[in-house]
Amino acid sequence: PGNKPGGGGSGGGGKDRPDLEETLRRMQERFKRKDGGGNGGGGFGRGGAGSGGRGFGMAGLIIILAIGVVGWLFTGIYQVNEQERAVVLRFGTFHRYEEPGFRIRLPNPIERHIVVPVNTEIRTEIGGGNSSNLMLTGDENIIDIDFVINWRVYEPRDYLFNVVDVENSSGTNVLIEQIGESAMREVVGTSAFEPITTTGRTVVETRTRDLMQQTLNSYKAGVEIISISLRAASAPEEVVSVQREVSSAEQDKAKREAEAIAYRNKVVPEAEGQAQRVIQEAEGYKAASVANSRGEADRFNLVYDQYRSAPRVTRERMFIETMERVLGRTDQIILDNKAGAVPILPLDQLRGRQQTPAQGQ
């Protein structure tokens, strides 16, 4: 590509010479046929006419050659418009620059020129429309980016000889498009999804522009990146529904966590209070049981001391007290025939015991 720069405005001398030679050859054959027809008539007059035809044919050939030479010389005259610069090549190598205006150079194929737009902002669009430009962000999300590259040529010689100047069907420079997309992918691959779509767009644009400029300078492309503009940056349609489901799940998760925290704040204090009540009741039961056990032990010790001092009396007393407790709960009266005395029955107490079960029924 460096040895075959393209572009309009060249003389196109590579195709002029074969056409001119073919035209001259046909003219010569035509005049020869005319000369042959004149000699075929015989006689002096006819011979003179034939000599005159040959003279006319030679003159016509000279005129045609002169016209061809003039036309060939006119291939070296061309015009360079404003905001353009002409690169003049001599035998295919760079020779000089030409400024805007009418210019003259050596005719083709000695010299030819290529007109390059300079100091003119060129716009290259990537993504958008019906096409998608999907990229992977640093947090592993897919994003569809549509952006515009604004650039200009500041060194026509480097642009022609060091840049593969191939354009696609839409007229976009392929090299600029490829470098721009590669730089954007690298920047997006180190950035999170959220900043790219909200507040971090300017950072992405600046980093992409600087990375593109570094790459083009390493190629000596003679191109300056003026600006990068993000027109759209969002999740693709295929991912939007999934993101909505994820967002809904996150909201449901947050709601359930809040409900769980509220339930915990309600149940834990109640459980702690109930635990304290159980502990207090257990402590009270413990104290009462210990006190009762100690009282029983003290009473036993007292009875034991009395029993040691008077065993018989103590046994009889214990027997009588036990019989009183047992028999005092019954409605029966036991009489001792050996007493020899008239027993006195407690009728009032018996009536009270009989009425009490009747009221309970």
Secondary structure, DSSP 4 states (H G I P E B T S, - for coil): -TTS---S----TTTHHHHHHHHHHHHHHHHHHHHHHHHTT-SHHHHHHHHHHHHHHHHHHHHHHHHHHHHHHHTTEEEE-TTEEEEEEETTEEEEEE-SEEEE-PPTTTEEEEEEE-S--EEEEESBTTB--EEE-TTS-EEEEEEEEEEEES-HHHHHHHS---B-TTS-BHHHHHHHHHHHHHHHHTS-HHHHHTTTHHHHHHHHHHHHHHHHHHHT--EEEEEEEEEEEE--HHHHHHHHHHHHHHHHHHHHHHHHHHHHHHHHHHHHHHHHHHHHHHHHHHHHHHHHHHHHHHHHHHHHHHHHH-HHHHHHHHHHHHHHHHHTTSS-----GGG-S-----HHHHHHHHHHHHHH-
